Amino acid sequence: MVQHFTRRDFGRTAAAAAVATALPRSPARAADDKQVLRFIAQSDLRVLDPIWTTAYISRNHGYMVYDTLFAIDAEFAQHPQMVGDYSISPDKLTYHFTLRDGLGFHDGSAVRGADCVASLKRWMARDSHGQSIAAVLDQIAPDGDKSFTIKLKEPFSLMLEALGKVSSLAAFIMPERIANTDPFTQITESIGSGPFKFVKDEFQPGHMVVYVKNTDYAPRKEAPSWASGGKVVKVDRVEWLYIPDATTKVATLNSGEADWWENPPLEIVPALAANPDVVVAPFDTLPVPIMVKVNWLQPPFDNIKMRQALMAVANQADYLTALAGDKSNWQLCPSFFTCGGPMANTAGSEALTGPRDYDKAKKLVAEAGYNGERVVILDAVDQPVAHSQALVVADELKKLGVNVDVQSMDWGTLVTRRASMEPIDKGGWNIFATGWVGSDLIDPAENPTLRTNGKKSHFGWPSDDKIEELRNQWLKAATLDERKKIAEEIQARAFEIVPYIPTGQYLAKTAYRKNLKGTPLTGPALFMWNVEKV
């Protein structure tokens, strides 16, 4: 059973854990400690398919098992990863890629151009950036055992950026037979060509995921930076531990029973920082934007006035304080793009920066014809980002006279359930809250939650032809100034139609034992290569 925590609960459990007694370890286990990296994961891994869902736990699983054709570094520069050589025709319509030597899947088969083609086709069906490529695609086909060609109908200037995007959805390469699975059906095998192998026989949903070193993996020679460069595995085994209880997480890291905790809540950080054997560090160079998603397919938020009513009473400070406490931990960000990034702007932002207006909101609710229908809020109680926001939005809706049904679950269950397009009485939903790494929302190409192509878009499935048209213009724009202007138009329209509620940004932390060297490679995703225990 998952416990239901508020921020106050997290603070109490942190204090209790600070004096927790370390669990004894057997001599055999102590002997192999340097070859086993034990990691407290952000949530339970329920979905093994990193193309079917944008959930970061599945994306992180993807980086353990799979590799990508290109990858970006910490300066957002693109580098070949699985690709050895490539060429682009003078008219920018033909891309030819040849894989580097030594690439093989975990089942012993070689990585072929046909595998890349099948994987990219599946990715293009689900990813917002991939869908943009598909819209101008003429042909993608193998061209020899180790190569393939992409031909376009018109130039697409962000091709390499799309193939190397670092976060959800990264273009992971799978064997052709697996990649041929329908994009809207989850794959059931985790076989890639990446630096770790998934140990299916030891997979315990709700408890532990196990990976072992892929001894056949051939790292690149370049220095590692984010997802690019040489992925050198320095441990034999990685154990991802799912621990829903906050007290147990603190005690497990402080006692040395775990080596690394991915995302401790900010209220717990002081209890960890007080331990001289623990390092608390920024999780990423960019802040984490958070949001409340609404379901456009089901009443009452299929009505624009209900979405506008929710926006009218939204106050980012409430959401951020509930999640992250002191103002030093968070930032207001009244933008649909990551604040601090090149596309963040203030167009339409008075909807969030002005005083909240309950009278206006109640009028909108009445005009929408709301008549007491049940509104289901999915509350992932093991994820502070999702849980704290669910409680705040529930309180706001109750003040508007909305019949709120907050349904508690763990994040793994929410990730699966949010994919349902069914009505409320058949297990559907109206609202859930989530967060993203800053790079995922940095511009219209990357931001999957601003795709408004209906049932092809992100969970919530907003539909708006104007934003889609503006997004296409942004992709084709020739200069940064043009793109900034179009981004302002996109944002102004988003504040009008409300695809979701932007609720601010916070500064995420990670924590690890000081005996980890190579420093855990923090960034937009989880990178576990080049980390060793001494």
HELIX and SHEET records of a PDB file:
HELIX    1   1 ARG A    7  ALA A   17  1                                  11    
HELIX    2   2 PRO A   27  ALA A   31  1                                   5    
HELIX    3   3 ASP A   33  GLN A   35  5                                   3    
HELIX    4   4 TYR A   56  VAL A   65  1                                  10    
HELIX    5   5 GLY A  113  ARG A  126  1                                  14    
HELIX    6   6 SER A  128  ALA A  135  1                                   8    
HELIX    7   7 MET A  159  LEU A  163  1                                   5    
HELIX    8   8 GLU A  176  ALA A  179  1                                   4    
HELIX    9   9 LYS A  200  GLU A  202  5                                   3    
HELIX   10  10 ALA A  246  SER A  255  1                                  10    
HELIX   11  11 VAL A  269  ALA A  273  1                                   5    
HELIX   12  12 ILE A  304  ALA A  312  1                                   9    
HELIX   13  13 GLN A  316  ALA A  324  1                                   9    
HELIX   14  14 LYS A  327  ASN A  329  5                                   3    
HELIX   15  15 GLU A  350  THR A  353  1                                   4    
HELIX   16  16 TYR A  358  GLU A  367  1                                  10    
HELIX   17  17 PRO A  384  LYS A  399  1                                  16    
HELIX   18  18 TRP A  411  ARG A  417  1                                   7    
HELIX   19  19 ILE A  424  LYS A  426  5                                   3    
HELIX   20  20 GLY A  438  LEU A  441  5                                   4    
HELIX   21  21 PRO A  448  LEU A  450  5                                   3    
HELIX   22  22 GLY A  454  LYS A  456  5                                   3    
HELIX   23  23 ASP A  465  LYS A  476  1                                  12    
HELIX   24  24 LEU A  480  ILE A  497  1                                  18    
SHEET    1   A 7 PHE A 196  PHE A 198  0                                        
SHEET    2   A 7 MET A 208  LYS A 213 -1                                        
SHEET    3   A 7 ARG A 237  LEU A 241 -1                                        
SHEET    4   A 7 VAL A  36  ILE A  40  1                                        
SHEET    5   A 7 TRP A 260  TRP A 261  1                                        
SHEET    6   A 7 LYS A 509  ARG A 513 -1                                        
SHEET    7   A 7 VAL A 278  PRO A 282 -1                                        
SHEET    1   B 2 PHE A  70  ILE A  72  0                                        
SHEET    2   B 2 GLN A  78  PRO A  80 -1                                        
SHEET    1   C 4 VAL A  83  ILE A  88  0                                        
SHEET    2   C 4 THR A  94  LEU A  99 -1                                        
SHEET    3   C 4 SER A 147  LEU A 152 -1                                        
SHEET    4   C 4 LEU A 137  PRO A 142 -1                                        
SHEET    1   D 6 TRP A 330  GLN A 331  0                                        
SHEET    2   D 6 TYR A 500  TYR A 506 -1                                        
SHEET    3   D 6 VAL A 288  VAL A 294 -1                                        
SHEET    4   D 6 ILE A 431  GLY A 435 -1                                        
SHEET    5   D 6 ARG A 374  ALA A 380  1                                        
SHEET    6   D 6 ASN A 403  MET A 409  1                                        
SHEET    1   E 2 LEU A 516  LYS A 517  0                                        
SHEET    2   E 2 GLU A 532  LYS A 533 -1                                        
END                                                                             
